[in-house]
Amino acid sequence: MEKFKEARRREKNLFTQISEELVNTFVTVLDREDIEALNSALYKIPKIVEKFAERYTLAAPRVADVDFSSRAAMLEQASKVVEQMVGQLRQGMDLERIKKLNDELQIIEGEADRQILELYRDAYTNETDPIRYLVKKDLFEILEKAIDRCRDAGNVIYHIVLKNS
């Protein structure tokens, strides 16, 4: 849990630093609004992951047997794609590469949506404990939202590159 909090603190400090630099810098390669939008989109990713970790810690006794690994792997995959996109943004405006990475994010997010439907189907038919059902639903939806946040960040990067190509 402490690692999640530390990552979020670092991201919050970066968010603040970027905002301050935008005020103090007169000339940037990218529009200020684009930098702020990307900064905001990236900030939301660790925020939602920390939220999952906090809720899971509270609910662990009820859902210890629930397997979150496939969704966590998808989130890790989406995060790596966003990391590649940011790295690519730093190297230049390669529209084809960014489009390919953004398409990859869309596929991951689509699979996450499909899997959440499977969760609902399983829970509706097999879950007998209403509290456990709500806890599972909440945790899976938070993970799905984290993947959505990665997709959102990818869309911002794609928009920036499209605009500057």
Backbone bond lengths (Angstrom), bond angles and torsions (degrees), N, CA, C in turn:
res aa  C-N    CA-C-N  psi(-1)  N-CA   C-N-CA  omega(-1)  CA-C   N-CA-C  phi
1 M - - - 1.448 - - 1.531 110.37 -
2 E 1.318 115.70 -37.28 1.461 120.03 -178.24 1.533 111.18 -64.59
3 K 1.334 117.30 -34.12 1.469 120.78 178.05 1.529 110.83 -64.65
4 F 1.339 116.61 -39.02 1.461 119.84 178.01 1.520 110.23 -65.53
5 K 1.312 116.48 -42.69 1.467 119.71 179.83 1.519 111.25 -64.66
6 E 1.334 116.23 -40.45 1.460 120.15 179.58 1.523 110.84 -64.79
7 A 1.319 116.62 -42.34 1.475 120.01 177.93 1.524 110.45 -61.31
8 R 1.303 116.23 -41.16 1.470 119.62 179.96 1.531 110.75 -67.59
9 R 1.335 117.01 -39.14 1.470 119.78 177.55 1.527 110.54 -61.98
10 R 1.342 116.05 -42.92 1.472 119.45 178.48 1.525 110.17 -61.69
11 E 1.329 116.52 -44.23 1.461 120.64 -179.90 1.525 110.77 -63.94
12 K 1.320 116.95 -39.41 1.460 120.51 178.87 1.533 110.47 -64.70
13 N 1.337 116.76 -40.92 1.461 120.54 177.51 1.525 111.06 -64.40
14 L 1.334 116.68 -41.13 1.460 120.23 177.05 1.524 111.15 -64.25
15 F 1.325 115.95 -41.17 1.461 121.18 178.08 1.521 109.91 -57.20
16 T 1.317 116.59 -47.50 1.462 122.04 179.78 1.519 110.95 -64.91
17 Q 1.334 116.60 -44.08 1.460 121.07 -179.32 1.530 110.91 -62.50
18 I 1.322 117.18 -43.72 1.461 120.41 179.35 1.520 110.19 -63.06
19 S 1.319 116.91 -43.48 1.466 120.48 179.23 1.523 110.96 -60.94
20 E 1.322 116.96 -42.49 1.461 120.87 178.86 1.525 111.31 -65.56
21 E 1.330 116.61 -42.44 1.464 120.22 179.85 1.520 111.47 -63.65
22 L 1.317 116.99 -35.47 1.463 119.72 178.21 1.522 111.56 -63.81
23 V 1.323 116.31 -33.92 1.459 120.26 177.93 1.524 110.41 -71.35
24 N 1.338 116.61 -37.52 1.459 121.28 -174.61 1.529 113.87 -87.29
25 T 1.330 118.73 -13.74 1.461 122.04 -176.47 1.520 109.58 -103.43
26 F 1.304 115.21 131.25 1.451 119.49 -177.62 1.528 112.44 -89.63
27 V 1.320 117.41 -33.00 1.456 121.19 -175.95 1.527 108.92 -122.71
28 T 1.317 115.86 127.34 1.458 120.95 174.43 1.523 108.17 -132.98
29 V 1.316 116.27 154.68 1.461 120.83 178.26 1.528 109.60 -66.69
30 L 1.321 115.98 -38.12 1.461 121.93 -179.09 1.524 109.39 -103.37
31 D 1.314 115.71 155.45 1.463 119.91 175.62 1.519 109.79 -62.49
32 R 1.305 115.56 144.02 1.470 120.61 179.03 1.527 111.52 -57.04
33 E 1.314 115.85 -40.77 1.464 119.98 -178.77 1.527 110.94 -62.29
34 D 1.334 116.33 -37.55 1.461 120.33 178.54 1.525 111.15 -67.69
35 I 1.309 116.16 -41.55 1.469 120.20 178.49 1.524 109.65 -63.94
36 E 1.323 116.60 -44.00 1.469 120.33 178.51 1.528 111.42 -63.31
37 A 1.328 117.64 -40.67 1.463 121.09 179.12 1.523 110.70 -64.26
38 L 1.324 116.88 -42.91 1.467 120.41 178.43 1.524 110.49 -66.95
39 N 1.311 116.25 -42.36 1.462 121.05 177.93 1.525 110.35 -57.66
40 S 1.307 116.22 -46.12 1.461 121.36 -179.83 1.528 111.38 -65.09
41 A 1.331 116.76 -44.07 1.464 120.81 -179.36 1.533 110.95 -63.10
42 L 1.321 116.60 -42.00 1.466 120.06 179.68 1.523 111.62 -68.73
43 Y 1.315 117.00 -35.74 1.467 121.75 -179.80 1.532 111.38 -61.87
44 K 1.322 116.64 -33.98 1.467 120.46 -175.76 1.526 113.52 -71.66
45 I 1.327 117.47 -21.34 1.469 119.71 -177.35 1.530 111.82 -66.99
46 P 1.332 119.86 -57.27 1.475 117.85 -179.92 1.528 112.68 -66.76
47 K 1.324 116.09 -25.90 1.461 119.98 178.39 1.531 110.37 -61.59
48 I 1.333 117.11 -46.22 1.463 120.47 -178.21 1.529 110.80 -73.94
49 V 1.335 117.68 -31.72 1.462 120.47 177.31 1.528 110.10 -66.79
50 E 1.314 116.46 -40.39 1.461 119.68 176.45 1.531 110.67 -63.32
51 K 1.306 116.61 -38.37 1.464 121.23 177.85 1.527 110.00 -60.08
52 F 1.341 116.99 -43.65 1.463 120.29 177.16 1.525 110.17 -60.25
53 A 1.318 116.80 -47.37 1.464 120.75 -177.60 1.533 111.45 -60.42
54 E 1.313 116.40 -41.96 1.468 120.10 178.46 1.525 111.54 -63.36
55 R 1.328 115.86 -46.32 1.468 119.74 -179.41 1.521 111.38 -67.16
56 Y 1.315 116.75 -39.48 1.463 119.57 179.39 1.519 110.29 -63.45
57 T 1.314 116.73 -41.33 1.463 120.64 178.52 1.524 110.46 -58.68
58 L 1.303 117.18 -41.48 1.467 121.24 178.94 1.534 112.00 -68.74
59 A 1.318 116.58 -35.40 1.466 121.14 -171.86 1.525 113.72 -100.27
60 A 1.306 118.37 -0.62 1.466 121.42 -173.45 1.530 114.33 -49.56
61 P 1.318 119.69 -43.04 1.472 117.71 -179.64 1.540 113.23 -60.37
62 R 1.302 117.42 -32.45 1.477 120.73 -178.45 1.523 113.17 -81.02
63 V 1.329 116.65 -27.33 1.462 119.45 -173.38 1.536 112.78 -124.41
64 A 1.307 117.09 24.86 1.464 120.57 -177.69 1.525 112.25 -59.45
65 D 1.311 118.05 -28.56 1.463 121.64 -178.70 1.529 113.44 -89.64
66 V 1.315 118.01 -1.89 1.464 121.38 -178.44 1.527 108.98 -83.15
67 D 1.318 115.41 134.22 1.466 121.44 -178.03 1.532 110.30 -94.26
68 F 1.316 115.41 109.78 1.458 121.50 177.91 1.528 111.26 -99.20
69 S 1.315 116.91 3.57 1.469 120.42 -170.30 1.530 113.63 -63.11
70 S 1.333 118.55 -38.08 1.472 118.37 -178.58 1.525 110.53 -66.85
71 R 1.326 117.37 -40.27 1.467 120.21 178.10 1.525 110.93 -69.61
72 A 1.328 116.49 -39.39 1.466 120.01 177.87 1.530 110.25 -63.60
73 A 1.328 116.84 -38.58 1.463 120.50 178.06 1.527 110.43 -65.38
74 M 1.327 116.24 -39.35 1.469 119.43 177.66 1.528 110.84 -65.06
75 L 1.321 116.71 -38.87 1.464 120.63 177.58 1.529 110.16 -64.65
76 E 1.313 116.16 -42.21 1.462 119.79 178.23 1.529 110.42 -62.59
77 Q 1.325 115.96 -42.79 1.458 121.50 177.45 1.531 110.59 -59.85
78 A 1.320 116.76 -47.72 1.463 121.31 -179.65 1.530 110.72 -62.64
79 S 1.324 116.82 -40.33 1.470 120.86 178.58 1.522 111.42 -62.45
80 K 1.323 116.08 -40.28 1.469 119.79 179.25 1.529 110.94 -65.93
81 V 1.319 116.64 -37.80 1.461 119.61 177.82 1.529 109.86 -65.03
82 V 1.321 117.22 -42.71 1.471 120.35 177.65 1.528 109.98 -61.73
83 E 1.316 116.09 -42.03 1.469 120.37 177.92 1.530 110.41 -59.77
84 Q 1.329 117.23 -43.03 1.467 120.93 177.51 1.523 110.75 -63.20
85 M 1.323 116.35 -39.19 1.465 120.17 -179.32 1.522 111.07 -65.67
86 V 1.326 116.65 -42.06 1.464 119.84 177.73 1.525 109.57 -63.95
87 G 1.326 116.30 -43.17 1.462 119.94 177.23 1.516 112.03 -59.99
88 Q 1.329 115.75 -41.87 1.465 120.83 178.35 1.524 110.79 -65.65
89 L 1.320 116.84 -37.19 1.462 121.25 178.18 1.525 110.30 -61.63
90 R 1.321 115.63 -37.47 1.467 119.82 178.49 1.521 112.01 -68.20
91 Q 1.342 116.61 -29.49 1.465 120.72 -176.94 1.515 112.88 -83.80
92 G 1.309 117.01 -21.90 1.457 119.65 -179.31 1.510 110.99 149.41
93 M 1.294 115.74 179.25 1.456 121.86 -174.43 1.534 110.67 -97.78
94 D 1.319 117.06 70.47 1.461 122.32 178.75 1.531 108.26 -88.35
95 L 1.328 115.05 92.78 1.456 121.38 -174.42 1.527 112.44 -59.54
96 E 1.321 117.51 -42.72 1.472 120.13 -178.38 1.519 111.42 -62.84
97 R 1.309 117.17 -44.58 1.479 121.36 -179.86 1.530 110.34 -64.59
98 I 1.318 117.12 -44.79 1.468 120.98 -179.98 1.523 110.27 -65.22
99 K 1.321 117.63 -39.62 1.466 120.37 178.22 1.522 110.56 -62.60
100 K 1.310 116.71 -42.85 1.460 121.22 178.74 1.531 110.72 -61.24
101 L 1.314 117.03 -45.29 1.471 121.00 178.92 1.530 110.79 -66.13
102 N 1.330 116.53 -39.79 1.463 119.77 178.85 1.527 110.87 -65.50
103 D 1.320 116.81 -39.22 1.465 120.47 175.75 1.525 110.75 -61.90
104 E 1.318 116.46 -38.18 1.464 121.07 177.08 1.535 110.80 -62.19
105 L 1.319 115.56 -41.41 1.474 119.73 176.42 1.521 111.42 -62.79
106 Q 1.317 116.74 -40.58 1.466 120.66 179.73 1.531 110.52 -62.70
107 I 1.326 117.02 -38.43 1.467 121.51 178.18 1.526 110.43 -65.31
108 I 1.314 116.53 -44.93 1.467 120.72 179.05 1.524 109.78 -61.22
109 E 1.323 116.90 -44.60 1.463 120.63 -178.94 1.526 111.39 -66.38
110 G 1.318 116.96 -37.04 1.460 120.63 176.33 1.520 111.84 -63.74
111 E 1.316 116.47 -40.33 1.468 120.81 177.01 1.525 110.57 -65.68
112 A 1.320 117.01 -38.14 1.470 120.01 177.08 1.522 110.46 -62.54
113 D 1.325 116.89 -41.14 1.467 120.56 177.12 1.526 110.96 -62.28
114 R 1.334 115.97 -42.06 1.461 120.13 179.32 1.527 110.93 -63.25
115 Q 1.324 115.65 -42.24 1.464 119.32 -178.61 1.526 112.47 -67.95
116 I 1.322 117.75 -31.96 1.467 119.26 178.64 1.526 109.60 -67.24
117 L 1.321 117.33 -32.96 1.467 120.17 175.33 1.531 111.11 -65.54
118 E 1.329 116.13 -38.12 1.468 119.94 175.79 1.525 110.60 -62.43
119 L 1.322 116.19 -40.85 1.466 120.17 177.56 1.527 110.07 -59.35
120 Y 1.319 116.64 -47.84 1.468 120.08 179.62 1.527 110.81 -59.73
121 R 1.312 116.22 -45.64 1.463 120.26 -179.90 1.535 110.52 -58.28
122 D 1.321 115.70 -47.64 1.464 120.52 -179.93 1.529 111.22 -64.09
123 A 1.309 116.24 -44.97 1.472 120.30 -177.84 1.521 111.40 -65.98
124 Y 1.326 116.59 -40.91 1.463 119.86 -179.51 1.523 111.97 -63.59
125 T 1.318 116.42 -33.28 1.465 119.08 -176.03 1.524 113.74 -95.53
126 N 1.328 118.41 -29.26 1.468 120.13 -171.27 1.525 116.07 -113.58
127 E 1.310 117.46 -23.12 1.473 119.50 -174.88 1.526 110.32 -81.06
128 T 1.329 115.43 126.45 1.468 119.91 -179.04 1.523 112.55 -106.15
129 D 1.334 116.48 -20.51 1.468 120.92 -179.81 1.530 108.74 -93.33
130 P 1.328 118.71 111.55 1.475 120.21 -175.99 1.532 113.36 -62.86
131 I 1.316 118.21 -35.38 1.470 120.43 179.64 1.529 109.50 -67.59
132 R 1.311 116.35 -44.95 1.467 120.63 178.15 1.532 109.75 -60.61
133 Y 1.316 116.97 -41.23 1.464 120.76 178.00 1.527 110.33 -58.68
134 L 1.315 117.20 -47.49 1.466 120.87 -178.65 1.528 111.71 -63.99
135 V 1.322 115.93 -39.40 1.465 120.08 179.56 1.534 109.77 -65.17
136 K 1.324 116.82 -48.19 1.468 120.70 178.74 1.527 110.58 -58.86
137 K 1.300 115.76 -47.26 1.459 121.22 -178.80 1.530 110.11 -58.94
138 D 1.318 116.36 -46.46 1.460 121.47 -179.72 1.529 110.91 -60.16
139 L 1.317 116.99 -47.82 1.463 120.59 -177.17 1.527 111.62 -65.76
140 F 1.320 117.03 -44.07 1.458 119.29 178.74 1.525 111.48 -65.25
141 E 1.306 117.40 -37.23 1.470 120.21 178.69 1.522 111.67 -68.13
142 I 1.326 116.85 -34.39 1.467 119.33 176.72 1.529 109.98 -65.41
143 L 1.329 116.89 -43.99 1.467 119.40 177.80 1.529 110.82 -62.17
144 E 1.310 116.63 -41.08 1.459 120.20 179.09 1.533 110.35 -64.38
145 K 1.320 115.97 -37.34 1.471 120.35 178.19 1.535 110.55 -66.64
146 A 1.327 117.44 -35.76 1.466 120.80 177.35 1.530 110.18 -63.15
147 I 1.321 115.79 -40.33 1.467 119.74 176.68 1.528 109.62 -65.54
148 D 1.323 116.77 -39.74 1.472 120.55 175.56 1.524 111.01 -59.64
149 R 1.324 117.26 -39.03 1.467 120.93 179.49 1.530 111.03 -64.48
150 C 1.338 116.08 -36.94 1.466 119.38 175.58 1.526 109.78 -63.81
151 R 1.330 115.92 -44.17 1.462 120.51 177.86 1.527 110.21 -60.00
152 D 1.323 117.15 -42.79 1.466 121.32 179.02 1.531 110.91 -59.75
153 A 1.334 116.50 -44.03 1.465 120.23 178.33 1.530 110.12 -63.00
154 G 1.324 116.20 -40.88 1.461 119.80 177.20 1.517 112.05 -62.37
155 N 1.316 116.96 -40.06 1.464 120.81 177.84 1.528 111.31 -63.31
156 V 1.327 116.58 -38.45 1.469 120.14 178.16 1.530 109.75 -64.15
157 I 1.329 116.06 -45.23 1.472 119.81 179.67 1.526 110.05 -62.55
158 Y 1.317 116.17 -44.88 1.467 120.12 178.91 1.532 110.78 -59.03
159 H 1.318 116.36 -43.50 1.468 121.28 178.65 1.528 110.63 -61.29
160 I 1.328 116.77 -42.93 1.473 121.43 -179.95 1.525 109.94 -61.16
161 V 1.328 116.44 -47.88 1.461 120.10 -178.39 1.525 110.66 -66.24
162 L 1.323 116.25 -41.86 1.464 120.46 179.03 1.528 110.05 -59.87
163 K 1.304 115.64 -43.17 1.472 121.52 -178.93 1.522 112.33 -66.92
164 N 1.330 117.07 -32.77 1.460 121.38 -174.36 1.525 113.44 -101.66
165 S 1.303 117.78 6.48 1.474 119.50 -179.70 1.512 111.58 -86.52
